[in-house]
Amino acid sequence: MMVNIVTIDGPSGVGKGTVSLKIAKHLSWNILDSGALYRILALIAKRHQVSLEDEIKLVELATELDIKFIPEADLSKLKIIYAGQDITTEIRNETYATMASQIAVKSTVRKALLARQRAFHVLPGLVADGRDMGTVVFPETKNKFFLTASCEERALRRYKQLNNIGIYVKLSELAVEIASRDKRDSTRTIAPLVAATDAVTIDTTELSIEEVVERILNKLVF
Ligand code: DC
């Protein structure tokens, strides 16, 4: 079975989520927000008072996660349901972003989430966003993109995004958190945040969402 995949990797706040939803909508394909899996695991670990150092328990939780990703009818948003509860907004808290980045350095946890991510790879196709979609999870795809933007621009984008869903943070603190997460994500030994050698890198600092989407759509090969 030949199923097309588009991978969109890049650092925090670069706009991968929004761009991925628009590409998925344009192609009428499925979508995988892999960062949400790490965030959900962080949230569940916190709820169960599991230490981020307890790899055995984290792997257990990762294996058992009862989650559903439900795209809105117009694909403008992904609803995330854990054990019947809507946690879409809760996992966007910076606390879970930081915890997710800490959990994500653990190879056993990454391995436990691998099959779950690959299960999204079904007809008619998949748009997958994250850090290692093109390098580790779906290395076979020809459609790999790596988005970048200046730190200032990414902090501002994430700031606006959080504001829109009622999460209020200080821009200066957000910028520091994002920089520290990106450093951890890009320097870890397992599946670091890095562009695949065959990825198309797009600096989005000066580009609108629509311009990024257009550039990606123009480069797709089927
Ligand atoms: O995309 P995001 O901001 O929701 O991701 C949160 C954290 O999850 C990110 O800082 C690192 C981790 N992550 C990862 O290691 N690999 C992925 N494919 C996606 C996210």
Residues whose N, C-alpha, C, O or C-beta is under 5 A from the ligand:
A	BS01	DC	S12 S34 G35 A36 Y38 A97 A100 S101 A104 D129 G130 R131 D132 R181 D185
